[in-house]
């Protein structure tokens, strides 16, 4: 134990100390694993909307990856403090969105799918933006381990493409029901191919009542 504590104090920045046992002698051993550069950030057609791919370590036992590093997120995306984590489970055809929170309770989100597959979409609703009304869509699955970062000023939604899906997301502001906002997820004018036949779409009553984009007055102005 003292050996382990002494070694851990010597771990270089950007590395983690791994405690293992030698397969032949069963003696404890330690090695360092580099944890810097654990995420690849991919820019999209809309500035600030990002796809994040983790660095995955695989071997005969399975895989390991860091799903979130505050240090690396700060360096590569920006200094954002997430304060709430949410999880939902949905069946095929479920569509949730397009949601946002109004000022002063605006939210950035970092989302991923840990089981199944979803099509995840961010729509720019910032008046004055050169990409106002445009969207980015990305497929998030349990196999590709991708994450999607949606900044403030965007409406967010997803459609479930698999039999079931478990969806997780981090938010940098707490949920405030009084600040709930949304636009219709079925608005054809947005040009989103949800890859779900209309007759198979499953929406909450609340999501069927959102305004079309043309009737929507955005609270976000650049």
C-alpha positions in Angstrom: 0.0 0.0 0.0 2.8 2.4 0.9 4.5 1.6 -2.5 1.2 2.4 -4.3 0.8 5.7 -2.4 4.3 6.7 -3.1 4.0 5.9 -6.8 0.7 7.7 -7.2 2.3 10.9 -5.8 4.8 10.6 -8.7 2.3 10.4 -11.5 3.2 12.9 -14.2 0.6 15.4 -15.4 -1.7 13.9 -18.0 -1.1 10.3 -16.8 -2.9 7.9 -14.6 -1.3 5.2 -12.4 -2.7 1.7 -13.1 -2.4 -1.0 -10.4 -2.2 -4.5 -12.0 -1.0 -8.0 -11.1 1.5 -10.0 -13.1 -0.3 -12.9 -14.8 2.5 -15.3 -14.0 3.8 -14.3 -10.6 0.7 -12.6 -9.3 2.9 -9.9 -7.9 1.5 -6.4 -7.9 2.9 -4.0 -10.5 2.2 -0.4 -11.6 2.4 1.4 -14.9 1.5 4.8 -16.2 -1.2 5.4 -18.8 -1.3 8.6 -20.7 -4.7 10.3 -20.3 -4.0 13.6 -22.2 -5.4 13.8 -25.7 -8.3 11.5 -24.8 -10.8 13.3 -27.0 -10.9 14.2 -30.7 -13.0 17.3 -31.4 -14.6 17.5 -34.8 -16.0 20.8 -36.1 -19.3 20.8 -37.9 -20.9 23.2 -40.5 -22.1 25.4 -37.7 -19.5 27.2 -35.5 -19.5 26.0 -31.9 -21.5 22.8 -32.6 -19.0 20.0 -32.1 -18.7 16.2 -32.3 -16.5 14.6 -29.8 -14.9 11.2 -30.2 -13.1 9.6 -27.2 -9.9 7.8 -27.4 -10.7 4.1 -26.8 -8.3 1.6 -25.3 -9.3 -1.9 -26.3 -7.9 -5.4 -25.5 -9.1 -8.9 -25.1 -11.2 -8.0 -22.0 -13.2 -5.2 -23.7 -12.5 -1.5 -23.7 -11.9 1.5 -21.6 -12.3 5.2 -22.3 -12.7 8.5 -20.3 -16.2 9.7 -21.2 -15.5 13.2 -19.8 -12.4 15.1 -18.7 -13.0 18.7 -17.4 -9.4 19.6 -18.0 -9.4 18.5 -21.7 -12.9 19.9 -22.3 -11.8 23.3 -21.0 -8.8 23.2 -23.3 -10.5 22.0 -26.5 -14.1 23.2 -26.2 -14.3 25.9 -23.6 -14.6 26.6 -19.9 -18.1 25.2 -19.1 -19.2 23.8 -15.8 -21.8 21.1 -16.1 -24.2 21.0 -13.1 -26.8 18.4 -14.0 -26.7 15.0 -15.7 -29.9 13.4 -17.1 -30.8 10.1 -18.6 -33.8 8.9 -20.7 -34.8 5.5 -22.1 -37.0 5.4 -25.2 -38.2 2.9 -27.8 -38.0 3.0 -31.6 -39.7 6.0 -33.2 -39.7 8.2 -30.1 -38.8 11.8 -31.0 -38.0 14.3 -28.3 -37.6 18.0 -29.0 -36.9 20.5 -30.2 -36.2 21.9 -26.8 -34.3 24.8 -25.3 -34.4 27.0 -22.1 -35.1 30.7 -22.3 -32.7 33.3 -20.8 -31.6 33.7 -18.1 -31.6 29.9 -17.8 -30.0 29.0 -21.1 -28.3 25.7 -21.4 -25.3 24.1 -23.2 -25.6 20.3 -23.5 -23.1 17.5 -24.0 -25.1 14.4 -25.1 -24.4 10.8 -25.9 -26.2 7.5 -26.5 -25.0 4.6 -24.2 -27.4 2.0 -25.6 -28.9 1.7 -29.1 -28.8 4.5 -31.6 -30.3 8.0 -32.0 -30.2 10.7 -34.6 -29.3 13.9 -32.6 -30.0 17.3 -34.0 -29.1 20.9 -33.0 -30.9 23.8 -34.7 -29.5 27.3 -34.7 -32.2 29.7 -33.3 -29.9 32.7 -32.7 -31.4 35.7 -34.5 -28.6 37.4 -36.5 -26.6 34.3 -36.9 -25.5 33.5 -40.5 -26.7 29.9 -39.9 -30.1 30.9 -38.3 -32.6 28.1 -38.9 -29.9 25.6 -40.1 -29.1 22.4 -38.3 -26.5 19.8 -37.7 -27.5 16.1 -37.4 -25.3 13.3 -36.1 -25.9 9.6 -35.4 -24.9 8.7 -31.8 -24.6 5.0 -31.0 -23.4 2.7 -28.3 -20.7 1.5 -30.7 -19.3 4.8 -32.0 -19.2 6.4 -28.5 -19.6 9.8 -30.1 -20.7 12.8 -28.1 -22.4 15.9 -29.4 -21.9 19.4 -27.9 -24.8 21.8 -28.3 -24.1 25.4 -27.3 -26.5 28.0 -25.9 -28.9 29.4 -28.5 -29.7 26.1 -30.1 -32.8 23.9 -30.0 -32.1 20.3 -29.4 -33.9 17.0 -30.2 -33.4 13.4 -31.1 -35.1 10.4 -32.7 -34.6 6.8 -31.6 -33.4 4.6 -34.5 -32.9 1.4 -32.6 -35.4 -0.9 -30.7 -34.5 1.0 -27.5 -32.1 3.7 -26.7 -30.6 5.0 -23.4 -29.6 8.7 -23.8 -27.5 10.7 -21.4 -26.7 14.4 -21.3 -24.9 16.9 -19.3 -26.3 20.5 -18.8 -24.5 23.6 -17.6 -27.7 25.0 -16.1 -30.3 23.4 -13.9 -33.8 22.5 -15.3 -36.2 25.4 -15.0 -39.7 24.4 -16.1 -40.8 28.1 -16.2 -38.1 28.7 -18.9 -39.1 25.7 -21.1 -39.2 26.5 -24.8 -39.5 24.5 -28.0 -40.2 24.4 -31.8 -42.0 21.7 -33.6 -39.8 18.6 -34.2 -42.0 17.8 -37.2 -41.6 21.1 -39.0 -40.7 20.2 -42.6 -39.4 23.7 -43.2 -36.3 22.9 -41.1 -35.3 20.2 -43.7 -34.4 17.6 -41.1 -34.4 14.0 -42.2 -35.3 12.2 -39.0 -35.1 8.8 -40.6 -38.4 7.8 -38.9 -41.6 7.3 -41.0 -44.2 9.8 -39.9 -46.6 7.1 -39.0 -44.0 5.5 -36.7 -43.2 8.8 -34.8 -44.0 8.8 -31.1 -44.2 12.3 -29.5 -45.3 13.5 -26.1 -48.4 15.7 -26.0 -46.2 18.6 -25.0 -44.0 18.2 -28.0 -47.0 18.2 -30.4 -47.9 21.7 -29.3 -44.7 23.6 -30.1 -44.9 26.3 -32.8 -43.6 26.0 -36.3 -40.3 27.7 -36.9 -41.9 30.5 -39.0 -44.3 31.4 -36.1 -41.5 31.2 -33.5 -40.1 34.3 -31.9 -36.6 33.5 -30.7 -35.3 34.8 -27.4 -31.7 34.5 -28.6 -30.3 37.5 -30.5 -26.7 37.9 -31.5 
